Amino acid sequence: MIRRSQPLSERLEARGISRRSFLKFCTTTASLLALSPALAPRIAEALESPRRPSVIWLSFQECTGCSESILRAGAPSIESLIFEAISLDYHETLQAAAGHQAEAAREQAMAENAGGYILVVDGSVPLGNAGFSTVAGQSNLDTLKAAAAGAAAIICMGTCSAFGGIPYANPNPTGAVPVSEIITDKPIVNVPGCPPIPAVMTSVIAHYITFGTLPELDHLGRPKVFYGQNIHDRCYRRPFYERGQFAETFDDEGAKAGWCLYKLGCKGPTTYNACAVLKWNDGTSFPIEAGHGCLGCSEPNFWDGGSFYKPLSQGTEIGGETLIAAGVAGIAGGVAAGVANRAKQKTLRAPKPEAKKEDKA
């Protein structure tokens, strides 16, 4: 039987997870966060702390996809290690408690850990009408404000809480907004994606547990280590792009040969995420590898950014404005360069005419 007061090492052993596997997990976490492997012992020490940090997970206007994602981490189960290292005091989908008991547990955790708990939010917050989304008779807005007041930091899991997501898309009937438009006095890290990659989610939590700070963030509040490069730059189809080899339909010979999906609407060049490196299903694949172009789901306003099946240069919009001309020119230039390179290769492969022999006197 596993007791909450047991040391982490004993709890893991009871679950069949060896000390070696745990340390390997800590080393992998350090690697994912672009930290030195020498910091793995520090991560292990933080996760083995006798007092596990309290985590309160709130779900607002969402589809439960973020919770489903974090439950599908690799083996040994990353999320089981993390959840053994934290005290997950409230999560509507995972908790055993219900009704008044569940809300009492949340309020107790907030009171006992005031100023020190981690608040995780997935889902956008409706402002148009409090009745659009309520839990225990309390609006999402009031619940968020109350929970954020005593939080040490806020982690926005998924594009809905980070940028508004699909509920925020036109015509936005609920008046949905991201967390950052409501809470402005707390450290916030955005972990977008629809849903985010499991390893990214757990690594951000592990970073805060270990160092007490959020990882380095980009201008959109995303961890640079995971969102510092676009998908296009690390995509295995990039060589086909450079050679000007593009699939024209989803079932033509180019598509079957794995050619670039840019012409079919792939948003990889303007989407920043680690999908092409970490992938999904324990590193098995990601949407582009499965044959579908990137939708750009980790970017703001991705749902209103134009057709998912038209090239970026054909009127794609970001934030209600046409894609920056320079960016379009750069992408178009890449396509043109690829086409020119392809034509050059054809020329080089073409048989050369035989030289005329000189008449001998």
Secondary structure as GFF3:
##gff-version 3
##sequence-region A 1 361
A	DSSP	alpha_helix	8	14	.	.	.	ID=ss1
A	DSSP	alpha_helix	19	32	.	.	.	ID=ss2
A	DSSP	three_ten_helix	37	39	.	.	.	ID=ss3
A	DSSP	alpha_helix	40	47	.	.	.	ID=ss4
A	DSSP	beta_strand	54	59	.	.	.	ID=ss5
A	DSSP	alpha_helix	65	70	.	.	.	ID=ss6
A	DSSP	alpha_helix	78	85	.	.	.	ID=ss7
A	DSSP	beta_strand	87	91	.	.	.	ID=ss8
A	DSSP	alpha_helix	99	112	.	.	.	ID=ss9
A	DSSP	beta_strand	117	122	.	.	.	ID=ss10
A	DSSP	beta_strand	125	126	.	.	.	ID=ss11
A	DSSP	three_ten_helix	130	132	.	.	.	ID=ss12
A	DSSP	beta_strand	134	135	.	.	.	ID=ss13
A	DSSP	beta_strand	138	139	.	.	.	ID=ss14
A	DSSP	alpha_helix	140	149	.	.	.	ID=ss15
A	DSSP	beta_strand	151	157	.	.	.	ID=ss16
A	DSSP	alpha_helix	159	163	.	.	.	ID=ss17
A	DSSP	alpha_helix	165	168	.	.	.	ID=ss18
A	DSSP	beta_strand	176	177	.	.	.	ID=ss19
A	DSSP	three_ten_helix	179	181	.	.	.	ID=ss20
A	DSSP	beta_strand	188	191	.	.	.	ID=ss21
A	DSSP	alpha_helix	198	211	.	.	.	ID=ss22
A	DSSP	alpha_helix	224	227	.	.	.	ID=ss23
A	DSSP	three_ten_helix	232	234	.	.	.	ID=ss24
A	DSSP	alpha_helix	238	242	.	.	.	ID=ss25
A	DSSP	alpha_helix	253	256	.	.	.	ID=ss26
A	DSSP	three_ten_helix	262	264	.	.	.	ID=ss27
A	DSSP	three_ten_helix	268	270	.	.	.	ID=ss28
A	DSSP	alpha_helix	275	278	.	.	.	ID=ss29
A	DSSP	three_ten_helix	302	304	.	.	.	ID=ss30
A	DSSP	beta_strand	317	318	.	.	.	ID=ss31
A	DSSP	beta_strand	321	322	.	.	.	ID=ss32
A	DSSP	alpha_helix	325	349	.	.	.	ID=ss33
###
